[in-house]
Amino acid sequence: MGGTGKTFYQNESFWASDDVHILYPRFVMTRNIALFIATAIERVGRDKYGFADKWKLEYMRNDEIKLPVSADGTVDWAYMDNYMGHIIQGALTDIKALNDIL
């Protein structure tokens, strides 16, 4: 796939090459929510596009990113925040365990 559709969350200024599309949120979100959404975006790019058929900006505008919703049909921001919090906490616990045995 040649890195096509690779998605990163970056909360600091950076320089990107011409073939990198920078997406800015239209609202303030937590780090956890941004990481959840970045993963959702990457999955769409990975599953649909390859190196020969890059995920161009015009394709991105037409693709759907599925996010979890609450019972009332609204985006469930709290779920995304909590889910990524658990993932990050689990990773930190694993890293601590590895450091303890080294």
ChimeraX commands (.cxc) that place a marker at each C-alpha (Angstrom):
marker #1 position 0.00,0.00,0.00 radius 0.5
marker #1 position 2.99,2.31,0.21 radius 0.5
marker #1 position 1.75,4.23,3.25 radius 0.5
marker #1 position -1.44,5.35,1.51 radius 0.5
marker #1 position -4.15,6.36,3.98 radius 0.5
marker #1 position -1.76,6.49,6.92 radius 0.5
marker #1 position -3.27,8.74,9.55 radius 0.5
marker #1 position -1.66,10.45,12.54 radius 0.5
marker #1 position -2.86,12.76,15.28 radius 0.5
marker #1 position -0.51,15.70,15.76 radius 0.5
marker #1 position -1.23,18.39,18.34 radius 0.5
marker #1 position 1.80,20.55,17.53 radius 0.5
marker #1 position 2.87,22.48,14.45 radius 0.5
marker #1 position 4.69,20.45,11.81 radius 0.5
marker #1 position 5.79,20.53,8.20 radius 0.5
marker #1 position 4.23,18.11,5.71 radius 0.5
marker #1 position 5.11,17.28,2.12 radius 0.5
marker #1 position 2.79,18.09,-0.79 radius 0.5
marker #1 position 1.20,14.63,-0.86 radius 0.5
marker #1 position 0.02,14.87,2.77 radius 0.5
marker #1 position -3.52,16.06,3.42 radius 0.5
marker #1 position -3.90,17.88,6.72 radius 0.5
marker #1 position -7.35,17.64,8.27 radius 0.5
marker #1 position -8.40,20.13,10.92 radius 0.5
marker #1 position -11.36,19.50,13.23 radius 0.5
marker #1 position -14.20,21.99,13.12 radius 0.5
marker #1 position -14.56,21.81,16.88 radius 0.5
marker #1 position -12.40,21.26,19.93 radius 0.5
marker #1 position -11.91,17.60,20.75 radius 0.5
marker #1 position -9.95,15.66,23.32 radius 0.5
marker #1 position -6.77,13.81,22.42 radius 0.5
marker #1 position -8.59,10.51,22.92 radius 0.5
marker #1 position -11.38,11.43,20.50 radius 0.5
marker #1 position -8.84,12.66,17.94 radius 0.5
marker #1 position -6.97,9.33,18.18 radius 0.5
marker #1 position -10.22,7.37,17.77 radius 0.5
marker #1 position -11.20,9.39,14.69 radius 0.5
marker #1 position -7.69,9.12,13.20 radius 0.5
marker #1 position -7.95,5.34,13.45 radius 0.5
marker #1 position -11.41,5.36,11.83 radius 0.5
marker #1 position -10.07,7.53,8.97 radius 0.5
marker #1 position -7.08,5.26,8.45 radius 0.5
marker #1 position -9.27,2.17,8.19 radius 0.5
marker #1 position -11.31,3.72,5.37 radius 0.5
marker #1 position -8.15,4.68,3.47 radius 0.5
marker #1 position -6.46,1.33,4.03 radius 0.5
marker #1 position -9.45,-0.71,2.92 radius 0.5
marker #1 position -10.32,1.27,-0.21 radius 0.5
marker #1 position -7.12,2.71,-1.69 radius 0.5
marker #1 position -3.66,1.57,-2.64 radius 0.5
marker #1 position -0.43,3.15,-3.86 radius 0.5
marker #1 position -1.61,3.23,-7.49 radius 0.5
marker #1 position -5.00,4.69,-6.51 radius 0.5
marker #1 position -4.10,7.15,-3.78 radius 0.5
marker #1 position -6.70,8.57,-1.44 radius 0.5
marker #1 position -6.96,11.99,-3.01 radius 0.5
marker #1 position -8.71,14.90,-1.31 radius 0.5
marker #1 position -11.69,14.72,-3.67 radius 0.5
marker #1 position -12.16,11.05,-2.73 radius 0.5
marker #1 position -11.89,11.90,0.97 radius 0.5
marker #1 position -14.74,14.38,0.67 radius 0.5
marker #1 position -17.04,11.65,-0.63 radius 0.5
marker #1 position -16.03,8.84,1.73 radius 0.5
marker #1 position -17.93,8.12,4.93 radius 0.5
marker #1 position -16.23,7.67,8.27 radius 0.5
marker #1 position -18.47,5.64,10.55 radius 0.5
marker #1 position -18.47,6.69,14.19 radius 0.5
marker #1 position -20.31,5.21,17.18 radius 0.5
marker #1 position -23.69,6.73,17.98 radius 0.5
marker #1 position -25.82,6.97,21.13 radius 0.5
marker #1 position -29.31,5.49,21.43 radius 0.5
marker #1 position -30.74,8.82,20.23 radius 0.5
marker #1 position -28.65,8.68,17.02 radius 0.5
marker #1 position -26.13,11.39,17.91 radius 0.5
marker #1 position -22.38,10.83,17.73 radius 0.5
marker #1 position -21.24,9.23,20.99 radius 0.5
marker #1 position -18.25,11.38,21.87 radius 0.5
marker #1 position -18.10,10.04,25.44 radius 0.5
marker #1 position -17.80,6.45,24.18 radius 0.5
marker #1 position -14.88,7.36,21.90 radius 0.5
marker #1 position -13.15,9.27,24.71 radius 0.5
marker #1 position -13.59,6.44,27.22 radius 0.5
marker #1 position -12.68,3.69,24.73 radius 0.5
marker #1 position -9.39,5.30,23.79 radius 0.5
marker #1 position -8.70,6.07,27.44 radius 0.5
marker #1 position -8.95,2.33,28.20 radius 0.5
marker #1 position -6.73,1.45,25.21 radius 0.5
marker #1 position -4.08,3.96,26.27 radius 0.5
marker #1 position -4.22,2.85,29.92 radius 0.5
marker #1 position -3.81,-0.78,28.85 radius 0.5
marker #1 position -0.80,0.12,26.71 radius 0.5
marker #1 position 0.79,2.08,29.58 radius 0.5
marker #1 position 0.22,-0.87,31.92 radius 0.5
marker #1 position 1.88,-3.22,29.39 radius 0.5
marker #1 position 4.83,-0.85,28.94 radius 0.5
marker #1 position 5.29,-0.63,32.71 radius 0.5
marker #1 position 5.21,-4.43,32.99 radius 0.5
marker #1 position 7.84,-4.75,30.24 radius 0.5
marker #1 position 10.05,-2.15,31.89 radius 0.5
marker #1 position 9.74,-3.98,35.21 radius 0.5
marker #1 position 11.12,-7.21,33.72 radius 0.5
marker #1 position 13.98,-5.54,31.84 radius 0.5
marker link #1:1,2 radius 0.2
marker link #1:2,3 radius 0.2
marker link #1:3,4 radius 0.2
marker link #1:4,5 radius 0.2
marker link #1:5,6 radius 0.2
marker link #1:6,7 radius 0.2
marker link #1:7,8 radius 0.2
marker link #1:8,9 radius 0.2
marker link #1:9,10 radius 0.2
marker link #1:10,11 radius 0.2
marker link #1:11,12 radius 0.2
marker link #1:12,13 radius 0.2
marker link #1:13,14 radius 0.2
marker link #1:14,15 radius 0.2
marker link #1:15,16 radius 0.2
marker link #1:16,17 radius 0.2
marker link #1:17,18 radius 0.2
marker link #1:18,19 radius 0.2
marker link #1:19,20 radius 0.2
marker link #1:20,21 radius 0.2
marker link #1:21,22 radius 0.2
marker link #1:22,23 radius 0.2
marker link #1:23,24 radius 0.2
marker link #1:24,25 radius 0.2
marker link #1:25,26 radius 0.2
marker link #1:26,27 radius 0.2
marker link #1:27,28 radius 0.2
marker link #1:28,29 radius 0.2
marker link #1:29,30 radius 0.2
marker link #1:30,31 radius 0.2
marker link #1:31,32 radius 0.2
marker link #1:32,33 radius 0.2
marker link #1:33,34 radius 0.2
marker link #1:34,35 radius 0.2
marker link #1:35,36 radius 0.2
marker link #1:36,37 radius 0.2
marker link #1:37,38 radius 0.2
marker link #1:38,39 radius 0.2
marker link #1:39,40 radius 0.2
marker link #1:40,41 radius 0.2
marker link #1:41,42 radius 0.2
marker link #1:42,43 radius 0.2
marker link #1:43,44 radius 0.2
marker link #1:44,45 radius 0.2
marker link #1:45,46 radius 0.2
marker link #1:46,47 radius 0.2
marker link #1:47,48 radius 0.2
marker link #1:48,49 radius 0.2
marker link #1:49,50 radius 0.2
marker link #1:50,51 radius 0.2
marker link #1:51,52 radius 0.2
marker link #1:52,53 radius 0.2
marker link #1:53,54 radius 0.2
marker link #1:54,55 radius 0.2
marker link #1:55,56 radius 0.2
marker link #1:56,57 radius 0.2
marker link #1:57,58 radius 0.2
marker link #1:58,59 radius 0.2
marker link #1:59,60 radius 0.2
marker link #1:60,61 radius 0.2
marker link #1:61,62 radius 0.2
marker link #1:62,63 radius 0.2
marker link #1:63,64 radius 0.2
marker link #1:64,65 radius 0.2
marker link #1:65,66 radius 0.2
marker link #1:66,67 radius 0.2
marker link #1:67,68 radius 0.2
marker link #1:68,69 radius 0.2
marker link #1:69,70 radius 0.2
marker link #1:70,71 radius 0.2
marker link #1:71,72 radius 0.2
marker link #1:72,73 radius 0.2
marker link #1:73,74 radius 0.2
marker link #1:74,75 radius 0.2
marker link #1:75,76 radius 0.2
marker link #1:76,77 radius 0.2
marker link #1:77,78 radius 0.2
marker link #1:78,79 radius 0.2
marker link #1:79,80 radius 0.2
marker link #1:80,81 radius 0.2
marker link #1:81,82 radius 0.2
marker link #1:82,83 radius 0.2
marker link #1:83,84 radius 0.2
marker link #1:84,85 radius 0.2
marker link #1:85,86 radius 0.2
marker link #1:86,87 radius 0.2
marker link #1:87,88 radius 0.2
marker link #1:88,89 radius 0.2
marker link #1:89,90 radius 0.2
marker link #1:90,91 radius 0.2
marker link #1:91,92 radius 0.2
marker link #1:92,93 radius 0.2
marker link #1:93,94 radius 0.2
marker link #1:94,95 radius 0.2
marker link #1:95,96 radius 0.2
marker link #1:96,97 radius 0.2
marker link #1:97,98 radius 0.2
marker link #1:98,99 radius 0.2
marker link #1:99,100 radius 0.2
marker link #1:100,101 radius 0.2
marker link #1:101,102 radius 0.2
view
